Each structure stands twice: as C-alpha cells, then as structure tokens.
Amino acid sequence: MMKHILLGLAIAVVAPVAAALPAHAVDNMETTEAPDLTGVRAKIAAKNYAGALAELRGLAEGSPQADIYNLMGFTLRKTGDYRTSLTYYTKALELQPDHRAAREYLGELYVETGDMAHAREQLTELARLCPGGCEERNDLQRAIAASGN
C-alpha cells in the first residue's frame, strides 16, 4: 500500500515537470529553443518531401536554425533541386560551422553532382570534427567510395 502511495506521489511530481520539458529531435543544436523536428523527420522518412518542406519553411520563418536549414537542404536535394539545396546547406554552416550532418549532406550533394573535390573537402572537415569517427563521416566516406571517383 505504501509503495502505491509513493509511486502515485512520484508520478504527480514528475509528470508535470516532464511535460514542461521541450521535445527535441535535432542533430547538433546548441540552444534550448530548438524546435521539435519529429514530424519533419517522419515526413522525410516517409519520403513526403513536399510536406516536410512546407513544415520546414514555416519553422524557418520563426526560428532560423542550422538544423532547419540542414533539413531543408536535405529535402530539396532529395527532390533534385541541387542549387537551392546548396543554398540551405550553406546557411546551416554559416549558423553552425561544425554541424556534422550539414557537412555530410553537403558532401553527398557534391558526390551526386560529380564535384568530388568539394565532397572530399567535406570529408576532411568531418575528419577534423570527429577524428575518432562518427556516423556522418562514415556515411560520406561510403558515398564517395560508392561513386567510383
């Protein structure tokens, strides 16, 4: 009986605090005002790029942040709009030069457009950012190797 009372009390104290905490689904955010990108990531995973882009544009208006611009670049790249994609990756890196995901995706953009010199520059940056290795570095390295260039 005492266990149940204590458990109920713990839930009553913890639940409101947990509900007040922001939900974060972000890459490299350094701010506590990071938007929740869970819905955007779900749309991207479902290849609903138009829906993801619409949501991202709305978020970008109110909160210009590296993760938003990075995901806009990714989404645009997946639709084949390489020029605009490059613009958003560049904006993401202006806001946060050490944004690993933006470096990886920018490198992949360069691989897809045949600009291997610039792709390797992004790989060099990722080697600097994560000398012990990281997912972004490994993914770009695989993309470069798979290109055959």
Order of alpha helices (4+ residues) and beta strands (2+ residues): alpha-alpha-alpha-alpha-alpha-alpha-alpha-alpha
